[in-house]
């Protein structure tokens, strides 16, 4: 991707700042020691030399649960993601906004479930995404009708999502339609920006989501239907997707997946399943593969919108790691049981 001089100089200014932020991040190798903690307070203390650890220590109160600290972790992530946002070129903002739209959908789903009465829990919301960035998250969560939700989304240039909600219908189908539009938009944006690294990462996320849907179906002994899957594909073919929908079990599905572009992933999944029989471990490996692809694509993309997106994903993975570790410590899950999912 060729950048104009002014834009490239802006990336050149921001990139070193971001690199300096990465130095004080938590890495997987440190987690093995943290999960041996006997209390949340001890775990946070072991994170004290990292930015997220210092952030949590400042806000920690005796008796705080992992759930309490998870909310602080989300806020930490939002602070870091949007720290440089206003200074970014428009293509980087577009890539980040499109990726973070998944949190908009989480918040929209929470609002919808409260409106139609399928969830009685108090809705806090995730402080990420366009709705949050425009200061409309509380307004969304207080909407008392689907029409209000649609109207709010329409006012934030999220018209395609607004139209889906206007159509109404069964909640599960509605949520699937929203997810489908999210991934359709990722591919649309990846192509519009013209950055091959971003397009490949977004495309692989589309395919891996389809693989995950299929895996969850066959793990329950059920065939997936084409309607269960996303309407978009990237490196997988329509013929391959149709074949996948004929399988009832994990072994057959993974055997067929080894004949596709994702044969390396499939081989690893098959080996893990043969030794553990645990579908949850396979989901963890799929997420790990997504991160691997992103790292491979983005490490050569400094001074580009892809690099800015990579920082967002980097901090997101750190936050997920921290919240998982705190839950493990709180529930005193044996460390060897957790390490295999890292």
C-alpha positions in Angstrom: 0.0 0.0 0.0 1.5 3.3 -1.1 1.0 6.2 1.3 1.2 10.0 0.7 4.1 11.8 2.4 2.0 13.7 5.0 0.1 10.5 6.0 3.3 8.5 6.2 5.0 11.1 8.4 2.0 11.0 10.7 2.4 7.2 11.0 6.1 7.7 11.6 5.3 9.9 14.5 2.7 7.7 16.2 4.5 4.3 15.6 7.4 4.8 18.1 4.9 5.9 20.7 2.9 2.7 20.3 6.0 0.6 20.4 7.0 2.1 23.7 3.5 1.2 25.1 4.0 -2.5 24.2 7.1 -2.8 26.4 4.9 -2.6 29.6 2.4 -5.2 28.4 1.7 -8.7 29.9 2.9 -11.6 27.8 1.9 -15.3 28.0 5.3 -16.4 29.5 4.6 -14.2 32.6 1.1 -15.8 33.0 2.5 -19.1 34.2 3.8 -17.4 37.4 0.8 -15.1 37.9 -1.7 -18.0 37.9 0.1 -19.6 40.9 -1.2 -16.7 43.0 -3.5 -17.6 45.9 -5.5 -14.4 45.7 -6.5 -11.7 43.2 -4.5 -9.1 45.2 -1.4 -11.2 44.8 -2.0 -11.8 41.1 -2.4 -8.0 40.5 0.7 -7.3 42.5 2.7 -9.6 40.2 1.4 -7.5 37.3 2.6 -4.3 38.9 5.4 -3.6 36.4 2.9 -3.6 33.5 0.5 -0.8 32.5 -2.6 -2.8 33.1 -1.3 -4.0 36.4 -0.6 -0.5 37.6 -4.1 0.5 36.4 -5.8 -2.3 38.3 -3.7 -1.7 41.5 -4.9 1.9 41.5 -8.5 0.8 41.4 -8.4 -2.4 43.5 -10.3 -2.6 46.7 -10.2 -5.5 49.2 -13.0 -7.9 48.4 -13.1 -7.0 44.7 -14.0 -9.9 42.4 -12.6 -10.9 39.1 -15.9 -9.6 37.5 -15.3 -6.2 39.2 -11.8 -6.0 37.8 -13.0 -7.2 34.3 -14.9 -4.0 34.0 -11.8 -2.0 34.9 -9.8 -4.1 32.3 -12.3 -3.1 29.6 -11.9 0.5 30.5 -8.2 0.2 30.4 -8.5 -1.3 26.9 -10.7 1.5 25.8 -8.2 4.1 27.1 -5.4 2.5 25.2 -7.3 1.9 22.0 -8.5 5.4 21.8 -5.4 7.1 23.1 -4.1 7.9 19.6 -7.3 7.6 17.7 -8.0 11.2 17.0 -4.5 11.6 15.5 -4.8 8.7 13.1 -5.4 9.0 9.3 -8.9 8.2 8.2 -8.1 4.8 6.7 -6.6 3.6 10.1 -9.7 4.9 11.9 -12.0 3.1 9.4 -10.1 -0.2 9.9 -10.2 0.1 13.7 -13.9 1.2 13.8 -14.9 -1.7 11.5 -13.0 -4.2 13.7 -14.4 -2.8 16.9 -18.0 -2.9 15.6 -18.1 -6.4 17.2 -18.4 -4.6 20.5 -21.1 -2.4 19.2 -23.0 -5.6 18.4 -22.4 -7.0 21.8 -23.9 -3.9 23.3 -26.8 -3.9 20.8 -27.6 -7.6 21.5 -27.6 -6.8 25.3 -30.0 -4.0 24.7 -32.3 -6.1 22.5 -32.4 -9.0 25.0 -33.3 -6.6 27.8 -36.1 -5.1 25.6 -37.7 -8.4 24.7 -37.2 -9.8 28.2 -34.8 -12.6 27.6 -32.3 -11.2 30.1 -33.2 -9.7 33.5 -29.6 -9.0 34.3 -28.5 -5.4 34.7 -26.7 -4.3 31.5 -23.4 -2.6 31.9 -22.1 -2.5 28.3 -18.6 -2.8 26.9 -16.8 0.6 26.6 -15.6 0.0 23.0 -17.0 0.6 19.5 -18.6 3.5 17.7 -21.6 3.8 20.0 -19.3 4.2 23.0 -16.9 6.5 21.2 -19.8 8.9 20.3 -20.9 8.8 24.0 -24.2 7.0 23.2 -23.7 3.7 25.1 -25.9 4.7 28.1 -28.6 5.9 25.7 -28.5 2.5 23.8 -28.7 0.5 27.0 -31.8 2.6 28.1 -33.7 2.2 24.9 -37.1 0.8 25.5 -38.0 -0.4 22.0 -36.4 -1.9 18.9 -37.4 1.3 17.0 -35.3 3.4 19.4 -32.3 1.1 19.0 -32.6 1.3 15.2 -33.0 5.1 15.3 -29.9 5.5 17.4 -27.8 3.3 15.1 -29.0 5.2 12.1 -27.8 8.4 13.7 -24.3 7.0 14.1 -23.8 6.0 10.4 -24.6 2.4 11.3 -27.5 2.3 8.9 -27.1 -1.2 7.6 -27.4 -2.5 11.2 -30.3 -0.2 11.8 -32.2 -1.7 8.8 -31.7 -5.2 10.1 -33.2 -4.3 13.4 -36.1 -2.5 11.6 -36.9 -5.8 9.9 -37.4 -7.4 13.3 -38.2 -11.1 13.5 -36.8 -14.0 15.6 -34.1 -12.8 18.0 -31.6 -15.6 17.1 -32.0 -14.9 13.4 -31.8 -11.2 14.0 -28.5 -11.6 15.9 -27.2 -13.8 13.2 -28.0 -11.2 10.6 -26.2 -8.6 12.6 -23.1 -10.8 12.8 -23.3 -11.5 9.1 -23.3 -7.8 8.3 -20.4 -7.3 10.6 -18.2 -9.8 8.7 -19.5 -8.6 5.4 -18.4 -5.1 6.3 -14.9 -6.3 7.4 -14.3 -7.6 3.8 -15.8 -4.5 2.3 -13.6 -2.2 4.4 -10.5 -4.4 3.8 -10.9 -4.0 0.0 -11.8 -0.3 0.2 -8.7 0.6 2.2 -6.5 -1.3 -0.2 -4.2 -2.7 2.4 -3.5 -6.4 1.6 -2.5 -7.1 5.2 -5.8 -5.9 6.6 -7.8 -7.7 3.9 -6.1 -11.0 4.6 -6.6 -10.7 8.4 -10.2 -9.7 8.0 -10.8 -12.5 5.4 -9.2 -15.1 7.7 -11.5 -13.9 10.6 -14.5 -14.5 8.3 -13.3 -18.1 7.4 -12.4 -18.9 11.0 -15.8 -17.8 12.2 -17.4 -20.2 9.8 -15.1 -23.0 10.9 -16.0 -22.3 14.5 -19.7 -22.4 13.7 -19.2 -25.8 12.0 -17.1 -27.1 14.8 -19.7 -26.2 17.4 -22.4 -28.0 15.4 -20.5 -31.2 14.8 -19.3 -31.3 18.4 -23.0 -31.6 19.4 -23.5 -34.3 16.8 -25.5 -32.1 14.5 -25.0 -31.1 10.8 -24.7 -27.3 10.3 -26.9 -25.8 7.6 -25.8 -23.1 5.1 -28.2 -20.7 6.9 -26.2 -21.2 10.1 -23.0 -20.0 8.4 -21.9 -16.5 7.3 -22.9 -15.5 3.8 -19.3 -14.5 3.2 -16.2 -16.6 2.6 -12.6 -15.8 1.9 -10.2 -18.6 1.2 -12.8 -21.3 1.6 -15.0 -22.2 -1.4 -18.8 -22.6 -1.6 -18.2 -26.2 -2.6 -16.1 -26.8 0.5 -18.7 -25.2 2.7 -21.5 -27.4 1.3 -19.3 -30.5 2.0 -18.7 -29.4 5.6 -22.5 -29.2 6.1 -22.8 -33.0 5.5 -20.8 -34.0 8.5 -22.1 -35.0 12.0 -18.9 -35.5 13.9 -15.7 -33.7 14.6 -13.3 -36.2 13.1 -14.9 -36.2 9.7 -15.1 -32.4 9.6 -11.4 -32.0 10.6 -10.4 -34.6 8.0 -12.1 -32.6 5.3 -10.7 -29.3 6.6 -7.2 -30.8 6.0 -7.9 -30.7 2.3 -8.5 -26.9 2.3 -6.3 -23.8 2.5 -6.5 -24.2 6.3 -4.8 -27.6 6.2 -2.1 -26.6 8.7 -4.7 -25.4 11.2 -6.8 -28.6 10.6 -3.8 -30.9 11.3 -3.2 -29.2 14.6 -6.8 -29.3 15.6 -7.1 -32.9 14.7 -4.0 -33.8 16.7 -5.3 -31.8 19.7 -8.7 -33.5 19.5 -7.3 -37.0 19.2 -5.3 -36.4 22.4 -7.9 -34.5 24.4 -11.4 -35.0 22.9 -12.0 -31.4 24.1 -13.9 -29.1 21.6 -13.1 -26.1 23.9 -9.4 -26.7 23.4 -10.0 -26.5 19.6 -11.8 -23.1 20.0 -8.7 -21.9 21.8 -6.4 -23.1 19.1 -8.6 -21.4 16.4 -8.3 -18.1 18.3 -4.6 -18.7 18.6 -4.3 -19.2 14.8 -6.2 -16.0 14.2 -3.6 -14.1 16.4 -0.8 -15.9 14.6 -2.1 -14.8 11.1 -2.5 -11.2 12.4 1.1 -11.2 13.8 2.5 -12.6 10.6 0.7 -10.1 8.4 1.3 -7.0 10.6 4.9 -7.4 11.6 6.0 -6.0 8.2 3.4 -3.3 8.1 4.8 -0.5 10.3 3.8 3.1 9.2 0.5 1.8 7.7 -3.1 1.5 8.8 -2.5 -2.3 9.3 0.0 -1.5 12.1 -2.5 0.7 13.9 -5.1 -2.1 13.8 -2.5 -4.5 15.0 -2.0 -2.5 18.2 -5.7 -2.6 18.8 -5.7 -6.4 18.5 -2.6 -6.6 20.6 -4.2 -4.7 23.5 -7.4 -6.6 23.1 -5.6 -10.0 23.5 -3.8 -8.6 26.5 -7.1 -7.7 28.2 -8.6 -11.1 27.5 -5.5 -12.8 28.9 -5.7 -10.6 32.1 -9.4 -11.2 32.7 -8.9 -15.0 32.2 -6.0 -15.1 34.6 -7.9 -13.3 37.3 -10.9 -15.7 36.9 -8.5 -18.7 37.2 -6.9 -17.2 40.3 -10.3 -16.4 41.9 -11.7 -19.9 41.3 -8.3 -21.5 42.1 -8.4 -23.5 38.9 -5.3 -25.8 38.8 -2.6 -24.0 36.7 -1.9 -27.0 34.4 -5.6 -27.0 33.4 -5.4 -23.4 32.3 -2.0 -23.4 30.7 -3.1 -25.8 27.9 -5.5 -23.1 26.7 -2.9 -20.4 26.4 
